[in-house]
């Protein structure tokens, strides 16, 4: 049975309460057999909705074609586990255009699957030319931390929240170039964003660790600077080095430093509702069933210390 945060322990983040789920997995194709073989090993499943359809582009009348074989799997998972949605195509930071057709598609999916919360990244993936044709950047591009961008993203989050009543979270992003003379720090931007809207925070601990390695700052100090009562979900993952940079590649098990940061953070996030372990399917060989179970059990042990 799901536990729900009592009103006494809830901030004014949402009018409705949010279910406290526990420890979950971000779904990828390598997990279909694992979820069948190990029922109940995780408390919920997080999906990337964009994986389950083909997007023909913003100028096509019949834009989204759901992939039948994938939908069969999704419906099976939805019958067994609570679901959350981790989007990659709201593209909150895209200049000029906000994709209202994508928002309408997500309205439909929220009605169908009753996601407990949904989220996207503090970044953009869509760019547009002078004819408003859309192109995908191929990765989550970080936004500049200035007030003009803050105003734009706040308006888009408000539009999402008017259309979909499910709690919406924003995830801190990875960046490989530190832009000079920004008006706000990343933490100040995220705090201001959550104050201007009713969005919560998805604290990706591995993203914090990645940026700390590449830009030489104290990850615990970064976490201390956030409004931690707004943190609803935490992501944990692994990574690896490429061309002299540490990357958020979701490469297998979490490194010891991520577990250390999780241990540090959990006593501070009193409204936390879920910890999600992410790995990319191309790294399944580094984990196998035993490794996935090991990562989930370690996350559960830490969760149980502070959030049972």
Secondary structure by P-SEA (a helix, b strand, c coil): cbbbbccccccccccbbbbbccbbbcccccaaaaaaaccccccccccccccccccccccccccccccaaaaaaaaaaaacbbbbbbcccccccccccccaaaaaaaaaaaaaccccccccccccccccccccbbbbccccccccccaaaaaaaaaaaaaaaaacccbbbbbbbbbccccccccccaaaaaaaaaaaccbbbbccaaaaaaaaaaacccaaaaaaacccccccbbbbbbbbbccccccccccccccaaaaaaaaacccccccccbbbbbbcccccccccaaaaaaaaaaaaaaaaaccc
